[in-house]
Amino acid sequence: MAVIIVFITEAIIVVFLGMILGSFSSALIHRVPRNLSWKTKRSSCPSCSSVLGVVDLIPIVSWCMFRGKCRHCSNKISSIYPILEIVGAILCLGVYLAFGLNVESLIVMASVPILIALFMIDLEHMILPNQLVFILFIIGVLRLMYLCIYEASLQIGDLLSNYILGAVIFAFISWFLGFVLTKILKRDSLGFGDVKFFLVAGLWLGIFLLPYFMIISGVVAILFALTWRAVKGQSIFPFGPSLIVAFYSLLLFGDYLGQLGI
């Protein structure tokens, strides 16, 4: 019984944290592509520019409390905000179920708003902003440092041979594939932002998950491309969302694939 109570309590904490991180991702999505500061400037209403107070920033609750409207000007607030908060909660809950509640899982959760922002920005602008990819890289470095210091399962040799080499190999293969496809198709087929994301993915996942990353991202990309063409009527589509889905999936389930010998 005590175990169940602890699990429920921790899950509630993680869900609330995820909603906060999802809310933070909405600020990144709005500000980063527009080169606005997301470090110091407080959030404001997109219609009347009124600075949001503590009540306005309570995840989901504030949106429901004011019926999806700004409490200052009564203009409608997009439903994308609570949706992003829910997505953040789901992603963080997934991390908790995979890793438990510990230092490593908290480091991984710190990547959630970055992943959400990269996903949405690439959908809208077809770019993976350097500053967000770099932040994801730094969080990955912090995770590896923690594992090397506090986890006996990861030695310095593993760090160099698996994760550092993985980052290099991931980046090289993506660049090479993009180069070949560009020559064949006579147009740019893989943006440099995607190559940099491959590098970061290699740092997080390690070289042994490269085949799975290629397969999952490829399958998701095909499905996404078909959907994109049906909805948008365009043949050119952002590849970043497929990479992010593959990255998050393997971050949670990559170790299980290795244990199963798949």
Stockholm file with secondary structure:
# STOCKHOLM 1.0

chainA/1-262         MAVIIVFITEAIIVVFLGMILGSFSSALIHRVPRNLSWKTKRSSCPSCSSVLGVVDLIPIVSWCMFRGKCRHCSNKISSIYPILEIVGAILCLGVYLAFGLNVESLIVMASVPILIALFMIDLEHMILPNQLVFILFIIGVLRLMYLCIYEASLQIGDLLSNYILGAVIFAFISWFLGFVLTKILKRDSLGFGDVKFFLVAGLWLGIFLLPYFMIISGVVAILFALTWRAVKGQSIFPFGPSLIVAFYSLLLFGDYLGQLGI
#=GR chainA/1-262 SS CHHHHHHHHHHHHHHHHHHHHHHHHHHHHHHGGGTCCSSSSCCBCTTTCCBCCTGGGSTTHHHHHTTTBCTTTCCBCCTHHHHHHHHHHHHHHHHHHHHCSSHHHHHHHTTHHHHHHHHHHHHHHSCCCHHHHHHHHHHHHHHHHHHHHHCTTCCHHHIIIIIIHHHHHHHHHHHHHHHHHHHHHTSCCSCHHHHHHHHHHHHHHCGGGHHHHHHHHHHHHHHHHHHHHHHHCCSCCCSHHHHHHHHHHHHHHHHHHHHHTC
#=GC SS_cons         CHHHHHHHHHHHHHHHHHHHHHHHHHHHHHHGGGTCCSSSSCCBCTTTCCBCCTGGGSTTHHHHHTTTBCTTTCCBCCTHHHHHHHHHHHHHHHHHHHHCSSHHHHHHHTTHHHHHHHHHHHHHHSCCCHHHHHHHHHHHHHHHHHHHHHCTTCCHHHIIIIIIHHHHHHHHHHHHHHHHHHHHHTSCCSCHHHHHHHHHHHHHHCGGGHHHHHHHHHHHHHHHHHHHHHHHCCSCCCSHHHHHHHHHHHHHHHHHHHHHTC
//
